[in-house]
Amino acid sequence: MLELRRLRLLHELALRGTIAEVATALAYSPSTVSQQLAILEREAGVALLEPDGRRVRLTAQGRLLARHAAKALELDEAARAELSQSQAAAMTVRMAVMATAAQALVPKAVSWLNQRLPTLRVEMAEMPPEDGLFELQARAFDIVVAEQYPGQTRQLQDGIDRVVLGTDPIRLVVPLGDRSTTLADLRDRAWVLEPKGAAVRHWSVQQCRAAGFEPDVQFEATDLTAHARLVSAGHAVAMLPDLVWAGNPSPVRLLDLPGFPVREIFAATRVASRDSSPVAAAIAALAAALEDPLALDADRGATTRVRSSR
């Protein structure tokens, strides 16, 4: 019989590529991972690994078993999700969330859950969406809160489900006292944007080009709070989503962009766990935090009509 915990190690190796990364992700030593994979290999009766320089890689049989391991893990998770229906309050839900969601959504969502499911433990890690979505596949988290900018799409992965939580308006941000009224007025200003390679950086540059200019990107930062502070101090202008302000008054002027663009905020889960009571409750709470506490039906534990968060 193939042991599920060892199958998970093989699944992790197929995702992460090296024994060292598997060990780090699961808090094992590399030697322990190697020993357990060697036992799995004996149980399977075929070679699962082969040398690849100083590392190892999966053989054809190893890749085949890794695909079956993913299915076995999904079945295990689906069974646990069904069993959780009657004991949601005694379980844990693990979230990986982008920075703006960590600031603006999670505190409200946890407050809502604490009132209704006080013994449900919520664990959260702030993480870029790309990393969070990868770790979701690896079962490090149950929910990932991520975003998608207009005209941009994130890769769809097998076994991953998405629930749209709502939308978040994106606006021009200029210092108080700045008399600009349009994007074109900012052609000669210093800009703060996310680093090159980020989807939002590409989107922002395209907006400027559509207005007839190339932005002078003097500042780069992944932390949108740093963007807001640079603008507030009068050193730059930016394009920021409303969630940056976390419901608080903004210390800057906000101007509408052409077309009134919004980014889509979504929660990603594994298909096998999407019906789990803790996961469903947490997603409902996140949607309510994005929109309005009244947007959640406490009796049914489901979100009602999603409205724009303008």
C-alpha positions, 0 to 999 in steps of 0.5 A: 500500500502506498502511504499518503504522506509519502505520496505528498512528498512526491507531489511536492517534488513534482511541483517544486523541483528539488528535495531542498525546496520540498524540505523547506516547504514542509519543515523537514530535513532534506535527508528525511525527504530523501529517505521517505521518497526512497521508501516510497520507491520500494513500495512502488516497485519502480524507480521514481527518481534519477540523478540530474547533476547534483540533484534528482528528477522524476522518472517517467514512472515518477511523473505518472505516480505524481499525477496519481498522488495529486488525485489521491490528495484531492480525494483525501481533501474532499473527504475531509471537507465533507466531514467538516460540514458538521464541525466547521467551528473546530477547524482551521482555515489558512489564507495567503493574501495580497498586501491590500487584502491583509490590511483592508479585508482580513481584519473585518473578515476575522471579526465577522468569523469570530462572532459567528464561529468563535472556535474557527482558527484563521491563519494568514500569511501576506504573500504576492498572488503568484506565490500564493497561487503556487502554494495553494496547489501545494496545499500550504493554504486553503484560500488565496486572495488575489487580483486581476487587472483589466485586460490581464489574466492569471494562469488557470490551474487544474483543480483550482476554483475561483470565486469573485469577491468583488471589484476595486476601483483604480484611480489616479493619485496626486498630492493634495493641492495638485490642480491636475484633472486628467491623466494627460496632465501628469505627463511631466511628473515623477511616477511611482510604480511597481517593479518591472515584470509585475502585471500591474506595472505593465497595465499602468504603463499602457494607460499612460501610453494611451494618454500620449506619454511615457511615464517617468518612473522615478520610484519603484516599490511593491508596497502600495503603502510606500506609493501612497506615502511618496504621493502624499509627500509630494514626490510622485503621482501613482495609480492605486486601488481604493483598498489601499486606504482600507476605508480610511480618508486618503491623504491625497487627491483621487482622480478618476481614470478614463473608463473608470477601471476596476481590478477584480478581487477573487478567492482561489481554492482547491476544487476538493476543498471549496465545499468545506464549511470553514473555507466557505465561511471564510470566503463569505466573510471576505466578500462581506468585508470587501463590500458591506457587512450587510451583504452576507446572509448570516442564516445561509452563510452565503454572499448576496449580490456583489456590488461595486465597492466604489 
